[in-house]
Structure formats: structure tokens, C-alpha cells
């Protein structure tokens, strides 16, 4: 039976999906108003009782660290952050609704981020990965490689790809002579700035209208225990979180050159970002055609190889041992990433458990890949959700991991929804075609 639905001409379909003719790369996916789910979520989040409850949960989370952690920096953060979260909760209930959210967010940001970060930076206290990144920058400048030739202890290993050394360059440039240099040279400052800059840029690309900058939601996210603890004591995964969010935003807007360069940056920071490349390319292919997807892929792959190959050619053994084998728990020295996730528990049972862990990891990756091929994403939310699922599978079943790694998929799920004021996977190009019809 023939369909009675009006048919679009080819030029109409192209205009609906890819944007107006003569404006390539301008972001053809139309900007949509927030859906009813987003509006309901916004009303729920604006409730003072909900805000106060969130602050109470955050305070309980922070207060747990002095009780259960044996790491000095985490204990210090929890001791300082918990009262700040409680005070923020009081502000949510006691102050007028016009100023309460901003006052609470500012209080939480000061007490859970700024104050403990500055204190720890001045004292030179941080998790070992900060030292590793700062040392890798000095090694890169001196030897052309960010890796020690013969690592003997855990802190000798550098599990990051060469671009991560960029965040150690301020320390190599200004040293640590004096309080100002001690703070400004700290890699955590630059981790945080990269994270914030990428989320702001992604917000501008995804926002449904020309609204003001997202100061309040970005402050709330940064001050939450999910980000604040990592930022204060280490923060090495924050740039990766921001870069992945920005890459998906650029991809959904059809910015092929920008998306390719940002994907290359992600892929040269940590190999855990590599799944972002096929997700972004398939979304571009689906929305804008094969040409733009190929162009983005060529840029991303060529720039990534240009960064990694010069180091790999002369230092392939160090790269394999420190970047691949060490994070997977297969190196001569065991990684300190020992949170009791399923993969770590299985790996602790011996060689058979380690093999089972890797097998589950591969099967999970295969399942996500098949889903991606069968249902390519057509919105930033769908792309970030698929990437979040893939990374969660990887972190869950990897032979070594930390609960903190799950901040990456959590932000991937939250931030595009906040930016686009939408909570659904609704496909933008389908909605555009419906409007044209």
C-alpha cells in the first residue's frame, strides 16, 4: 500500500539535515528548545529542599573520607569540604530563592575546591600522577621522551600518552621557587582550566538559544564531590573529560576540522579516549555524510600519529610497558589502581581470573561496538551516552581501575543534557525533516 505521507525533495532533505546551502560546517543540526523532560528536571532541581538534600549528600560523602581513607590529601579534602557543603545546604533553605543557589554554589566551590587546592599546592602535596605528569614534561624537553627508560617503582611509570606532558610544561618553565610559582606551576591548575574551558566551549555549541554563560551549572558540577575531590588531589582525568565532551559537541555541529583536532588531543592524552573516535565519526557520517566523516577521521588519526610516532619509534619498549601493560596489570610493577571493581576482583584470583577479566572486557567492548554500528548516534546526548557506556564497561572489567575513573562517563551523561536542555535521545535530523514535511 503506497504511503500518503508527503515526500521531501532531495534539496529539502539536504537543507533539513545539513543546514542551509552554502554554509558548510556551520552546524546543520537545528537548535531545539528543551523538551518537557528537561523542563521537569529543571523545576525539580530548583526546589530548595532538593538542593539542600544534594548538599547534605555531598557533605556525607566528604565526611566519609576522614573516617575511611588513609590518604592524607583525601582526609584533608574531606575535613575542609564537608562543612562547606553543610553551609551551602543551609543557604539553600535560609536565603531568598533569588540568591540562594548562587550563594550555595559559591560556598561549595570555595570550601571544596579553591581553598583545599591552594593549600595543597602551596604545600606541594598531591597524588603521584601530578608528579608523574610534571616529570614527564621535563623528560620530554631533555630527552625527547616523557618516559623513564627503566622504571623500578610505581611512581617511575608514566601510563599516559605523550600529549599529557603538556600539562607539566608550566612547572618545567617556571619551577617552584616561591608561593606564586608553586601554585601556577602545579599541573592541577592546568588540568582544571582545560576541563572548564572545554565544557564552556561545548555548552556554547549545544545550547538551544543565545543564553548567558553557564556559570551556575558549571560551578555546581565543579564543586560536586564527583569533580572536586579529583581536582584537588590529582585531576589528571579532568582534561580528558572536557575534551571528550567538546569533541562530541563539535561533531554534532559538523565542525570537521575542530572535531578532528580535539579528537586527536583526546587520543594522545590517554588511550582510554580512543573509543571517542568511532563514536564521533559515525555520528558525523550519519548527520553530514561520508565526506565530512572521512575528513575528520584523517585529521584526527594523522595528528595523533604525528604526536605518538616520534616517541614510539625510539622508545617503543617504554611505551608498551608503561602505557599498555602497566595499566592492564600486566607489568613488572603492579598498578596502584586497586578499587574493588569486578575486573580487579577477578584479576586478584590469579591468571585465570585475569584472563576472565580481559575476556569480559573484550566482550563488553564488542557489544557496545555492535550497538554503535546498528544505531549510530545522531545527537550529542546519544553520542555521549554511548561513549559513557563503553567507558563504564572498560573501567568495570579492566584488571585494574579506580572508582574515580567513573567520573568521566558520569559527566558525559550529565553535561550535554544540561547544555542542550534536553534529556532524550531524540534524533535532531528526524525532527527537522518532520518540520519540513
N, C-alpha and C positions, 0 to 999 in steps of 0.2 A: 504494500500500500504506500503510495507516494506521500511524502511529508508535505504538510501545508505551511510549515514554518518558513518565513521569508529567508531567502538565501542572500548572503553577502557577496558582493563582487570582490574580486581579488584585491583591488586597490583599497576597498573599505576594510577588509580584514587586515591588510598590512598596516593601515593607518591606526586601527584599533589596537593592534598588538604592539607595534614597533614605534608608534608615535607619528607625529606629523611628518610628511615627506620633507626632505631637505634638512632635517635636524638629526643626523646620525649621532648616536651616543648620548643623546640628551636625556635619556631615562624614559623610555617609552611606556613603561608600566604606569598607568594613571594613578595619581594620588587619590586615595579613597578616604572618605570620612570614617571615623571609628565606628565599629559595629556595636550592636546592643550589648554584646558580652563585654566589650571594653568599657562602655559607659557604666554598666553594672559594677564592674570591678573597680572603676574609679570612685563610684559612690561608696562602695564598701570600704575602700582604702581611706576615704576621707572621714570615716566615722572615728571620733576621738577615742572611743572605747577600743576599737580595733588597733588604732595607733599605739595606745598605751599598752595593750596586750603584747604587741610586737616588741615594744621597748622592754617589757618585763621578760619576755623570752630571750631577748638579746642579753639582758643583764644576767639571767640564769646561765646562759651559755658562757659568758665571760667569767662568771664567778666559779664555774666548774674547773677552770684551768689551775688556779692556785690549789685546788683540792686534789686533782688527779694527775697533773703534769709534773714531771721532774726536770723540765727545761726552763732555765731561769728567765729567758726572754718571754716565753709564753706566760709564765706565772706573773711577771711584771705587767704584761699587757692586760691580763685578766683583772689584776688588782686595780689598775687605773681605769679600765673601760667599764667595769660593772657599775660603779657609782654614776658614771656619766650616762649610761643607758637608763638607770633609775631616775635620774634627774630629768632626762628627756621625756620619760613617761609621765612624770608629774606635770611637766609643761603642757603635754598633750591634753591633760584633763583640767588644768587650772587656768591656763591662759585663754584669751578670746580666740575663737576659731580662725580669725583672720591672720593671726601671727603665730599661733601655736605650732603648726607643722614646721615652719622655718626655724623657730627658736629651738624646737626639739632636734631637728636635723643638725643645726649648727652646734648644739651642745654635744651631740653624739660624735660629730666629726672632730671636734676639738679634743674630747676626752678619750675617744677610742682610736684616733688616727694621729692627729697632729702632735699632741703632747708626748705620747709614748714614742712616736717615731723620732722626734727631735732629741729626746733624752737618750734613746738607744744609739742614735747616730753620733751624738757628742761623746758618748762613752765607748764608741767603737764596738758595740755589741750587735750581733746579727747571727742568723743561721749560716751554716757553712757555704751554702750556694752563693751568697753575696760575695764572700771572699773568693770563691772559685771564678765567678764572672769577672771580678776586678783583676784577679791574677791572669786570667786568660787574655785580657786586653794588653797587659804588659808583655806577656809572652808573644802575642801576635805582632806587636811592634818590634820586639827584639829579635825574634827567631822566624817570623812568618807563619807560625803555627800557634793556635791557642791551647795546645795540649802538651802536658809534660811527657817526655819520652818514656820514662819508666816509672809509672805510678806505683807506690808501695802501700799507701794507706788510703782510706776512703776520701779524705779531703784532697788527695792528689788527682782524683778523677774529675774530668770535666764532661758531663753527659750531654752537653748542649752542642748544637751545630755552630759554625763559625760566626754567624751574624750576632749571636748573643753577646759576643765580646764587645760590641758597640756600646753596650750599657756600662762597661767598665772603663771606657776611654776617659770620662771626666776625672776619675780617680788617677789614672795614669798621667793626665795633663796637669792637674792642679795639686796633686799629692794630698797630704793630710796634715799639713803644718798650720795649726790654728783652728779655732772652732768653726769659722765660716767654711774653710776648705774641707774640714771634716764632714760637714753636712752636705755641701754642694757636690762633693766628690762621691758621696755614697750612692751606689748603684740603685738602692731602693727609691731614691728621689726620682731617678730617670725611668725606672720601671713604672712608677705611679703616673708620671707625666705622660708617658706613651699610652698607658691604659686610658687615662682621661681624655687625651686628645683623640684617640681612635673612637671612643664611644660618643664624643661630641660630634665628630665628623659623620659617624654613622647615623646619629639622630637627625642631623640636617638633611641627610639623603632620604630617610624613611618617614619623616614627619608628614602628616596629611595636610598641613597648612603652614603658612608662614608665621608660626607662633614664636614666642620667646624661647631663649635657650633653656635647656632642661636642667637648670641649676638644682632645683629641689629633688627630683628623682635621682639625679646623678650623685648628689650629696648623700641621700638616704642609702643608695646602693653601696657607695664607697664606705660609709660609716657602719654598715651592717657587719656583723661578725664574719659573714661569708668572705668579705674582701678585707676588712680592717685588720684582722689578725695576720693574714698573709702579707699585706702591705707593710705592716710594722716590723715583723720579724724576718721576712725574706722577700717575697714579692716577685720571685723570678718568673712565675707563670702569668703575671698580670699583663705584660705586653702581648703575650700570645692570645690571651682572651680578647683584648681590644682589637688586635689585628684581624682575628677571625671574624669578629662582628663587623668590622669595617669592610672586609673582603666580600662578605655576603651582601652588604648594603650597596657597594659599588657594582656588584654583579647584577643585582636585580634592577638597577638603573641603567644597565648597558654600558657602563664606563669601562671599556675593554682595557685600555692602557693602565688606568688606575688600578683596576681589579687585578691585572696581571702582575703589576709591581708589588701590590700589597700581598698577594698570594705568595710571591717569591720571598718576600720578607718573612712571612709566616713559616714557609717551608725551609728557611735557612736559620730559624731560631731553634726549633725542636722538631724532631721527626714525627712527633705526635700530631703536628698540624697538617701532615700530608693528606689525610682524608678530606680536608677542606678543598683541595684542588679539584677532584672529580665532582664533588657536590656543586661547586660554583660553575664549573664548565658545563655540566648537564643543565643547570638552570639557565645559563646564557643561551645554550643551544635551543632549549625549549622556547624561550621567550624571544630571542633575537636572530636565531638561525645559526647555521653551521659556521659561516664565515667569522662572525664575531667570537664564537667559542674557540675556534682554531687560533685566532689572533691572540686571544687572552692566554690560551694554553702555551703558545710559543713563547710569549713574553715571560710567563711565569717559569717555565721549565728552563729557558735559556739563561735567565738571570740567576736562577737557583744554581744551575750548573756552574755559571761563572763565579759564584761565590764559594761553592763547596769544592769544585775540582782542584783549584790551585793548592788547597790544603790537603786534599785527599791524595793527590799524586805523590807528594813527598812524604806523607805521614799516614799512609793507609792503615798501618798496623795500629797506631794510636787511635785513629778514628773508629776503627772496627771494635777495638777493645773497650774504649771509653764511652762511645755514643750508642753502640748497639748491644754488645754483650753485657756491659755493666748494668744498664737499666733493666735488662731482662733477667737479672740474677744469674747470669752465666759467666761472669768474670772471675778473676782470681780473688778479688775482694768483693764481699757481699755489699750490696747497696743498703743504706740505712732506711730506705723507704719500706717500712715494715708494718703498715696498718693492716689489721686482720681482715682484709678483703678476701673474697673467695679464692682468687688466684694465688694470693700469698699463703693462705691456709693450705691449699693443695700442694703448692711448691714445698712447703715445710714438711710434707710427708715423705720426701725423698725423690729420687729420679723419676719414679713412676708418676707421682703427684705432679712433678714439674712438667712432665710430658702431657698429662691430662690438662693442666692449666693452659699450656700453649695450644693444645688441640681445641679446647673450648674457645680460646681467643680467636683462632682462625675460623672456626665455625660461626662464631658471632659476627666476625667481620664479613664473612661470605653472605650471611643472611641479610645484613644491612646493605651490602653491595647489590644484591639481587633486588631488594626492595627499591633501592635508588634507581636501578635500571628500569624497573617496572613502573615506578611512579616518580619521574623526575620532578623536582620542586619547581614551583612557579611563583613563589613569593619568598621574601626574606625569612618570614616566620617558618615556613615549611623547610627551607634550606637549613636554617639554624637548628631546628628540631631534629632533622635527620643527622646532622653533624653531631649534635649533642648525644643522640642515641648511640652513634658509632663510637664516640669517645668514652661514653659511660661503659659500654661493653668492653672496650680496650682496658680501661682503668680497673674494671671489676675483675677481669680474668687474667690480667698480666701477673706474672710471677712475683712482681714487687710493685708496690704502689702505696699511695697515701690518700687518706680521706680528703685532704686539701686539694687534690687534683680535681675533685668533682666540682670545684668552683667554676671551672671552665664550662662544662655543659650546663650548669645552673644559670650562669649569666647568658649563655647562648639562648636559653629558653626565655629568659625574662626580658632582656634588653630590646630586642626587635618588637616585642609586644608593647612595651612601654613607648617606644619611639613611634610606632605606626598607629597607636591607639586601637589596636585590633588584637583579638585573642583567638582568631580562627585561621585555618589553613586555606581560606577561600582563595581561589585562583584569580589573580588580577586580570589576566588576559581573557578569561571566560566572562567575567563581569563586564569588561569593556566591549566584547562582542555583543553581549546581550543589550547593552545600551545602544549600540549602533543598529541592532535589529529593530 
